[in-house]
């Protein structure tokens, strides 16, 4: 019987002292031959206890390796991990991940062989056992169509072949030889850019609930806003590099973020802008209101007061990040980010 393939699990991190120890424990507990997988933690010069925590774990487990990422960018960390990987398979896991089963690595190996693919996507849910009420509301909002990309497969619960662009996370190592590595001009959406190139190279992906992992959602409005702003910046860079990726899901938050304040200011100059303002705001409020009611009706009315604010934070954060990159690109000057 052929041995199971060797798997390299790459964890790009910076300042993850709260979660990294537990994330590594989930991986150490995998039901997979101990000599057939490694855990490569790539640290972007953390200034908390992250490095010391990983070093303590690595001192007692030779499967755990710590690499440095002086560029600090998540894209650079992914590349450091891939280049140092000794496995036949490279899979990426965030530093703040909850894994609820010990068969993840076996499922990766089995599905790659059974489905005859070289790339795997996976569901990446936000429902963890430790979520507080606000985080549960964020998870519900992000899983809804109004709170996430229209064409994303990150929350797909079906086992099926998919385009890898939005949710690719596991690769046979030779994929990097053909497609190249992650673009280090990105510090968000670098995975989408890479997966888009993977798809253009002709690779199909497969997603399955057996591959699902769970990320911890942001626990405050400010944290959620800054996360979405970063995603918005990444989306502009992605669209600049691959114009065909620019769709309504990206443009709507941008036009809303720019258009509503503009129409509000201009309405003081000419009444026609009052109509434009109402045409922008009323349908939007109806949309997030309807989505909030539907989500709350299905999951608990206690979430209803939080959901509209969470939706607005998601959309304005994405739009503001896109605007920042747009202005920076065409003027060479940034705009205030706080």
C-alpha positions in Angstrom: 0.0 0.0 0.0 1.4 3.4 -1.0 2.1 5.8 1.9 -0.2 8.8 2.4 1.2 11.9 0.7 3.2 14.3 2.7 1.3 17.4 3.6 2.7 20.8 4.5 0.3 23.0 6.5 1.3 26.7 6.2 0.1 29.2 8.8 0.8 32.8 7.9 0.5 35.0 11.1 1.3 38.2 12.8 0.3 39.0 16.4 -1.8 35.9 17.0 -0.9 35.1 20.6 -4.6 34.6 21.5 -5.2 31.8 19.0 -2.0 30.3 17.5 -1.4 27.8 20.3 -4.9 26.3 19.9 -4.7 26.3 16.1 -1.5 24.3 16.2 -3.0 21.9 18.7 -5.9 21.2 16.3 -3.4 20.3 13.7 -1.2 18.2 16.0 -4.3 16.2 16.9 -5.0 15.2 13.3 -5.4 11.5 12.6 -2.5 11.4 10.1 0.9 9.7 10.3 3.1 12.0 12.2 6.0 11.6 9.8 3.8 12.5 6.8 2.9 16.1 7.7 4.6 19.3 8.9 3.2 22.6 10.3 5.1 25.7 9.0 4.3 28.8 10.9 5.4 32.0 9.1 5.6 35.0 11.4 5.5 38.6 10.2 7.6 40.1 13.0 5.0 39.8 15.7 5.4 42.2 18.6 3.4 40.1 21.1 4.0 36.6 22.4 3.2 34.8 19.2 6.8 33.8 18.4 7.6 32.5 21.9 4.4 30.4 21.9 5.3 28.8 18.6 8.9 28.3 19.8 7.8 26.5 22.9 5.5 24.2 20.9 8.3 23.5 18.3 10.8 22.6 21.0 8.6 19.6 21.8 7.3 18.7 18.3 9.7 18.5 15.3 6.7 18.7 13.0 6.3 22.4 13.9 8.7 24.8 12.1 8.9 28.6 12.5 9.9 30.8 9.6 10.3 34.5 9.4 8.5 36.9 7.2 10.3 40.3 7.3 8.0 41.8 4.7 5.1 41.2 7.1 2.6 40.9 4.2 0.3 37.9 4.2 1.2 37.3 0.5 4.9 37.1 1.4 4.1 34.8 4.3 2.3 32.4 1.9 5.3 32.4 -0.4 7.8 31.7 2.4 5.6 28.8 3.5 5.3 27.3 0.0 9.0 27.6 -0.7 9.9 25.9 2.6 7.3 23.2 2.3 8.7 19.7 1.9 5.2 18.1 1.3 3.6 16.9 -1.9 0.6 19.0 -0.9 0.5 22.5 0.5 -2.5 23.7 2.4 -3.1 27.1 4.1 -4.7 27.7 7.5 -5.1 31.0 9.2 -3.6 31.5 12.7 -7.1 32.0 14.2 -8.8 28.8 13.0 -11.1 26.4 14.8 -11.0 22.8 13.3 -13.7 20.6 14.6 -12.5 17.2 13.3 -9.3 15.2 13.2 -9.8 13.9 9.7 -9.1 17.1 7.8 -5.7 16.0 6.5 -6.9 12.5 5.6 -9.8 14.1 3.7 -7.5 16.4 1.8 -5.4 13.5 0.7 -8.4 11.3 -0.2 -10.4 13.9 -2.1 -7.4 15.0 -4.2 -7.0 11.4 -5.3 -10.6 10.5 -5.6 -11.7 13.6 -7.6 -8.6 13.7 -9.7 -7.9 17.4 -9.0 -4.7 19.3 -8.0 -6.5 22.1 -6.1 -9.0 22.0 -3.3 -11.4 24.7 -2.2 -13.1 24.6 1.2 -15.9 26.1 3.2 -14.6 28.7 5.6 -17.4 29.4 8.1 -17.3 31.9 11.0 -19.3 29.9 13.5 -17.0 28.9 16.3 -18.0 27.6 19.8 -16.4 30.6 21.4 -18.3 33.3 19.5 -20.1 35.9 21.6 -23.5 37.3 20.5 -21.9 40.0 18.3 -19.6 37.6 16.6 -22.5 35.2 15.9 -24.4 38.1 14.3 -21.3 38.9 12.2 -21.1 35.2 11.1 -24.8 35.2 10.1 -24.4 38.5 8.2 -21.3 37.4 6.3 -22.9 34.1 5.3 -25.9 35.9 3.7 -25.9 37.1 0.1 -26.1 40.8 1.3 -23.1 40.4 3.5 -20.8 38.5 1.1 -19.7 38.2 -2.5 -22.4 37.1 -4.9 -20.2 34.5 -6.6 -18.2 33.3 -3.6 -18.1 29.6 -2.7 -16.6 30.1 0.8 -19.9 29.3 2.4 -20.8 26.5 0.0 -22.1 23.4 1.9 -22.3 21.1 -1.2 -19.7 18.6 -2.3 -19.0 19.6 -5.9 -16.5 20.8 -8.4 -16.0 24.6 -8.3 -14.0 27.4 -9.8 -11.1 27.9 -7.3 -11.0 31.7 -7.4 -12.9 32.5 -4.2 -12.1 29.6 -2.0 -9.0 27.7 -3.1 -6.8 26.7 -0.2 -4.9 23.5 -0.9 -2.6 22.8 -3.8 -0.4 20.0 -5.1 3.1 21.6 -4.9 3.7 21.4 -8.6 0.9 23.9 -9.1 3.2 26.6 -7.9 5.8 25.6 -10.5 3.3 26.3 -13.3 1.3 29.2 -11.9 4.0 31.0 -9.9 3.6 32.3 -6.4 1.5 34.8 -4.6 1.8 38.4 -5.8 3.6 40.4 -3.0 2.1 43.6 -4.2 -1.1 42.3 -2.4 -1.7 42.3 1.4 -5.3 41.3 0.9 -7.0 39.3 -1.8 -3.6 37.7 -2.6 -5.3 34.4 -2.4 -8.1 35.5 -4.8 -5.4 36.7 -7.3 -3.5 33.5 -7.0 -6.6 31.4 -7.4 -7.8 33.4 -10.3 -4.5 32.6 -12.0 -4.9 29.0 -11.0 -8.3 28.9 -12.7 -6.9 30.6 -15.8 -4.3 27.9 -16.0 -7.1 25.4 -16.4 -7.2 23.9 -12.9 -10.6 22.8 -11.6 -11.2 22.6 -7.8 -13.4 20.5 -5.6 -15.0 21.6 -2.3 -16.5 19.5 0.4 -17.8 19.9 3.9 -15.1 17.4 4.9 -12.6 20.2 4.4 -14.5 22.9 6.3 -12.6 25.0 8.8 -13.9 27.9 11.0 -12.5 31.3 11.4 -13.1 33.6 14.4 -15.0 36.7 13.2 -14.1 40.2 14.4 -15.5 41.0 17.8 -16.2 44.8 17.4 -17.5 47.2 14.8 -14.1 48.9 14.5 -12.4 45.6 14.0 -14.9 44.5 11.3 -14.6 47.9 9.6 -10.8 47.7 9.4 -11.0 44.1 8.1 -13.4 45.1 5.4 -11.4 48.2 4.5 -8.4 45.9 3.9 -10.5 43.6 1.7 -11.7 46.7 -0.3 -8.1 47.8 -0.9 -7.3 44.3 -2.1 -10.3 44.2 -4.4 -9.1 47.4 -6.1 -5.6 45.9 -6.7 -7.2 42.7 -7.9 -9.4 44.7 -10.4 -6.4 46.7 -11.6 -4.5 43.6 -12.3 -7.4 41.5 -13.6 -10.1 43.9 -14.9 -12.4 41.0 -15.7 -12.8 40.3 -11.9 -14.5 43.7 -11.4 -18.2 43.0 -10.9 -21.3 44.4 -9.2 -20.3 42.8 -5.9 -17.2 45.1 -5.8 -18.7 48.2 -7.3 -21.9 48.5 -5.4 -20.2 49.2 -2.0 -17.9 51.7 -3.6 -20.6 53.6 -5.4 -22.7 53.6 -2.2 -19.9 54.8 -0.1 -19.0 57.7 -2.5 -22.4 58.4 -3.9 -24.5 58.8 -0.8 -22.4 61.5 0.9 -22.0 63.3 -2.5 -25.7 63.3 -3.1 -26.4 64.5 0.5 -24.0 67.4 0.1 -25.2 68.3 -3.3 -28.9 68.2 -2.3 -28.2 71.5 -0.5 -27.3 73.0 -3.9 -30.1 71.6 -6.1 -33.3 69.7 -5.2 -32.6 67.1 -7.9 -30.0 65.7 -5.7 -32.6 65.0 -3.0 -34.1 62.5 -5.4 -30.8 60.9 -6.2 -30.1 60.7 -2.5 -33.4 59.0 -1.9 -33.0 56.7 -4.8 -29.7 55.5 -3.4 -30.6 55.3 0.3 -34.2 54.0 0.4 -33.6 50.8 -1.7 -30.4 50.1 0.3 -32.1 50.5 3.6 -34.9 48.2 2.4 -32.4 45.6 1.2 -30.5 45.5 4.5 -33.7 45.7 6.5 -35.2 42.8 4.7 -32.1 40.7 5.0 -31.8 41.5 8.7 -35.4 40.4 9.3 -35.0 37.2 7.3 -31.7 36.3 9.1 -33.2 37.1 12.5 -36.4 35.2 11.8 -34.3 32.1 11.0 -31.8 32.4 13.8 -33.2 34.5 16.6 -34.8 37.9 16.9 -32.1 39.0 19.3 -29.8 39.5 16.3 -32.1 42.0 14.6 -30.8 45.2 16.3 -27.2 44.3 15.4 -27.5 43.2 11.8 -28.3 46.5 10.0 -25.2 48.1 11.6 -23.1 45.1 10.7 -24.2 45.2 7.1 -23.5 49.0 6.8 -20.0 48.4 8.3 -19.3 45.7 5.9 -20.3 47.7 2.8 -18.8 51.0 3.9 -15.6 49.3 4.9 -15.3 47.7 1.5 -16.2 50.9 -0.3 -13.8 53.0 1.7 -10.9 50.6 1.2 -11.6 50.6 -2.6 -11.7 54.4 -2.6 -8.3 54.6 -0.7 -6.6 52.5 -3.3 -8.3 54.3 -6.2 -7.1 57.7 -4.9 -3.7 56.4 -4.1 -3.3 54.8 -7.5 -4.3 57.9 -9.6 -2.8 60.7 -7.4 0.1 59.0 -5.7 -1.4 60.4 -2.5 -3.3 58.5 0.1 -6.5 59.6 1.9 -7.1 59.4 5.6 -7.7 55.8 6.7 -8.9 56.4 10.2 
